[in-house]
């Protein structure tokens, strides 16, 4: 089965793929129909339900559609070409799957009193969705599932009851723990329990844990170097050098979310953070070199990643001069000046 990039680019190194839609026509005249044979596979790749995508297509084409769970296909009245169907799917992906801050497709819905938002597991951005017919449909489905789950568990109505299962709902707990007057080791233990609970509940995948920690810790109004320094002892307790590359890729997402601060030539916060991570042995030269050259798991567009690497120039130049010598923060600061 041929696969394409979820963001519809031709980048061969883009990590997130989905199957090409298989569209065929049947019938003629008033009895014309078109079938998307592999909707279930496409929906699985997008981490969305086939029924939700079916509804979006119905509204996009103005045609009736019926999803067949046993075959994983959907049949619509009327006719459409593969190009027309692809345009509707592209519209859906860019409005209801890809994060507008970092372009990562690992997003989910969260329902609050003010309405429905789409939340990114990579960078943590929550974007309110337009209050249109499709959004009202999604809200209705969420509320139906919530009532069904409450009926099974006997749970009472509470603010969390209307929320979609998303890692973002755990961020306040993590920020609260970071304010506790306890050791970094104790904080790390609390954070690890939250992550384990999220993985067990299928809110989070194992390969998302590093991004989850970073997105939660950076869920702040404005990142500062002092705050990062407070977080690093905790990160040292829960991450290893094997997590270095994922840690660096998560910085791509963080940089895109806080672009003004991270890419500022005056503060050079990005390079300062990289220096702290390196000095704390959370990243090493191998991880940094892989981050620069290996874009097999990009979480932001390659062009943006290259911009981030360029901004990290002062740190990278300093690192190149170090060879196998020990880390010297004072030497870096002198060179930066």
N, C-alpha and C positions, 0 to 999 in steps of 0.2 A: 504493500500500500504506500503510495507516494505521500510524503509529508512536506509541509511548508512551515515557515516561521509564523508563529502566532501574531507577530506584529506586522506581517505581510512584507517584510524586507527580504532582500536576497542575500543577506549576510550569512555565509556558510558556518560561522562560528556561533550563531545565536542558539542559545540553549533550549528555548521553549518551542516545541513543535506541535503541530496538529495535522490530522489527515486532510488531504484535499477532498472537498465534498464531491460525492458521486451523485450526479443529478441526471435523471432520465425523464423523458416525456412519455405519456401514454394517452390514448384517446384523441378525439378530434372535436372541433367545433365546441358546442356547449358542454360536451363531455370531456373536454381536455383536462388533463391533470399533469402535475410534475411531482416526482418523488425524489427525496434526498435519502439515498439508500443507507448511508452511514452516519446519520445524525447522532446516534448514541456514542459512537467513537469520537466524533468532533466535540460533543458536549463533555465527555470524559476528559479530553485533553485540556479543555477550558475550565474544568472544575465547576461546571454549571449543569443544571438539569436539562434533559432533552425537552421537557415540557416548557421550560422557560424560553428556550431558543425558539421553539415552535410558536409561542405567543408573539415573540418579537417579529418573526417572519410574517405571521398573520397580519400584524399591524403595518408592517413594511410593505406588503404586497396588497393588502386589503382583501385577501382571499381566506377561505376557510381551510384549516389544516387539521389533520388527525394523526397523532403519534401512535405508532404500533410498537409497544414495549417488547413483544416477543421477537420482532425482527430488527428492532433498533432503527426503524426508518419512519419517515413522516411523509404523508401524502397531502398535497395541496390542490385545490381546484384551480383551474386556469392553466396558464403556461408560463414558463420562465426558462431562460438559458442559464448555463453554468456561470456566465459572466454576471448576469443580473442577480443570481442567488449569492454569488461571492461578494457583490457590492453590499447587499443587506447584511451578510455575516460580518464584513469588515466594519460596517457602521456599528453593529452590536459589540464587537470586540473593542473598538476604540472608545465606546461610551460606557460599557458595562463590564469590561474585563481588565483592560490595561490601566495601570495607575498613571494618572496624568502628571504626577511629580517625577517618578523614576522609570516609567514605562514597564514596570514589572507586572506580569499577569497573575501573580499570586495574591489575588484580592478576594474579598468576601463582603457580604452585606451586613450592615448593623442597623437595627431599627431603634430609633430614639423618639422621644416625644415630638421633636421638631421635624421628624421625617426620616427618610431612608438615606443612608450614606454608603459609599463603597470605600472600604478600608484596605490599605496595602500592608501585607505582612512583612514586606521588606523594609520600607521606609516609615511606615506608621501613619502616612497621610490619610485623613478621612475627608472624602469629598462628597458633599450633599448632592443627591441626584434630583433632577427636575421632577416636579410633581405632575407627571403626565400619565397617560393611560397605562403605559407599560409599568411604570413605577407603582401605580396603584395595584396592578396585578401582582407584582412581586411582594408588596406589603401584605396583600390578602393571603398569599401562599404561606408567608412567614407566620402570620397570625394563626392560620389553620394548623400548621405544624406545631406551633407553640401550645395551642389548646390541646392537641392530641398528646403531646409529651406530658403536659400537666395532668391530663386524665390518667395516663399510665402511672405516673409517679405520685399523684396526689398532691402535687406542689400547688401552693397558693400563688395568687397574683403578686408579683414583685417587679421592680424595675428591670431586673435581669431577664425576666420571663419573655419579654418581647424581642430579645436580642438574638441575632444569628450567632452561631458558634464561631467566634473569631478570636484570634490571639490578642487583638487590640483590647478586648474587655479585661485582659489581665494586666495591662500596663499600670493602672492605678495601684494595684497590689504591689507591683515591683517598685514603683516610685516610693510607696509608703515604707517598704522594707529598707530602701536606701537611706531613709531618714532616721532609721532606728539607731540608737546609740549602742551598737553591738560590733563585734569584730568583723573584719572582711570575710573571714572564714564562715562565721555564723550567717552573714548576709548571703554568701554564696550558697550555703546549704538551703536557705529558704527559697532562693531563686531556682535552684536545681529541682526542688520539690514542685514548684509551679510548672516548670518546663516538663517534668515527668508526667504530671497530672494532665497537662495539655496534650502531650503525645498519646497518652493512654486514652484520652477522651476523643482523639482524632481531630482536635482543634489545630494541632501542629504536627508537622512531619519532622522526622529526625534530621533531615538535611536542611531544615529551616531554623534550627535552634540558635545558631550563632547570629543569624539575621534578626531573630526574635529578641535576643538579649540586647543587641545594639539598637534596634528600633525602639524598644521599651526604655532603655537608658537615655536615648536621645529624644524622647518624647517630652520636649521642653520648649519653652517660648524662644529661647536663644541659647545655643551651646557656647560654653566658655571653657578655656583651657583648665581653669581651676576645678570646674565640675568634672572634666574628663579625668583629671588626676585623682579625684575622689573615687571614681568608678574603677580605675585600673586595678587596684588591689583586689577588688571583688572579681574582676574578669580573670585575673591570674589564678584564682581559686577554681574557676569553673571551665576555663579553656586551656588548651594545650597548644604546642607549636604546630601540631597537625591542623589546628583550626585557623592558622595564620592567613591562608589564602582567602578563606570565607570571610574572615574579619576584614581584610582589605577590600574585598568586593562589596561588603556591607557599607564600607565608607563611601563607595560610589553613590549608593542610594542616599546616605546621610548628607553627602555633599550636595546632591541635587535638591534635597528638601530645604537645606539651609545654605543655599548657594551664596547669598550675600556675605555671610560670615565666613564660610569655608574657603571661598575663592578670593577673598579680599587680599590684595597685594600689600596692604598696610599691616594687617595682623598676621597674614599667612598661617591661619589657624590650622589648615590641613597639614602643612609640613610640621607644625608644632605637635599635633596629635600623633602623626607618624613617628616622630622622634620619641614621644612618650611610650608608644607601643613597642618600639624597637628597644628602648632602654629597659623596658619591663620584660623583655624576652617573650612578648606575645606574638611578635613577628620576627623573622630573620631574613637574611639576604636572599635565601632561596625563595621564600614566600613573596618577597618584594619583586624579585626578578620575574617570577611566574605571573604576578599581578600585572606587571608592565606588558609582558609579551603574550601571555596565554589568555585568550579571550574565549575559550571554549565554554565558559559558564558566565557569560556577561549578564548582568542584571540591569544594565542601562545601555542605551545605544553606544556602539563602538566609538562613534565620533565624540560622544560626551565623555566616555572613559578616557579617551586620549587627551581631552581637555583637562580632566582631573589630574592625570599623570604629569601633564605639562606644568600645572600649578604646583605640583609637589616637587618641582625641579630643585629648589634649594636643599631639601632633605635628600633627594636622590644624588645630587652632586656630592654632598657631604658623605653619604654612605659609600659612594664609589671610592672615595679617598681613604676610607678606613681600612680596607684590606682585611686582614685577620686581626687587626688591633682591637683593643677593648674600647667599648663605647665611652665617649667623653662628651658630656652635654655642654660643658663650658666651651670646648673647642667649636662645637656646632654654633653656639650663640655668637661667638666671635666672628665666625665666617658669615653668619646671616647678617650681622651688622655691616 
